[in-house]
Amino acid sequence: MCLGLHKAGLELVLSHEGTEREAYIQELKKILIRYLTPMVAENRAPGDLTTPRTQPRPRTP
């Protein structure tokens, strides 16, 4: 879904200039952020889009 949105948005961005281009860029960013936020923001601090660090596994003899 994200790839499709990006490809379609990129086509619009590249076919326009000036303020229209900036408006398309901002709208594309809004759409992608709104789509991805529920998937990456669950139980995370705002702005933290990295995966949590895991504890190293104990070595077994």
N, C-alpha and C positions, 0 to 999 in steps of 0.2 A: 504494500500500500504506500509506504513512504517513498519507495523508488518511483512509483508511478506519479505521485504528487510532485516529487522533485523534478522528474523529466518534463512533465507538463508545465510546471512553473518556470523551469529554466528556459523552455521554448518562448514563453511569454516575455520573460526578462530580456532575453537576447534580441527579441524582435522590436523592442521599444527603447527609447532614449529619454534622458532627462528625468523630470518628475514622475512620469508614468512608470519608468523603469524602477525608480526608488519605491514607488507605491507597490508594485508587483513584488519586489524583494521583501518588503515588510509584511505583506499579506502571506507570502509563502512561508516566511519564518513563523508567523502566528499560527498558521495551519499546522505546520509540522510540530511545533511545540505543544499545541493543544491536543494533537493526536498522540504524541509520545508521553506526555506528562503522567497520565494514569499508569502507564506501564513501568516507568522508571522512578516515580516519586513515592511509591508506596513504602511506608516505614523509613523514609530517608529525609534528611534535612534538606530544605530548599537549596538548590544550587549544587548539591552533591550528586553528580551523575556517575560516580565511579563505583565499582563493585567493592563490597566490604572486604577488609583483610581477613584472611582465615588464619587460624592457629596452625603451626606446623604439626604434622602427624608425628606421634612418638615413634621412635625407631624400635623395631622388634628384633630381638637377637636371633 
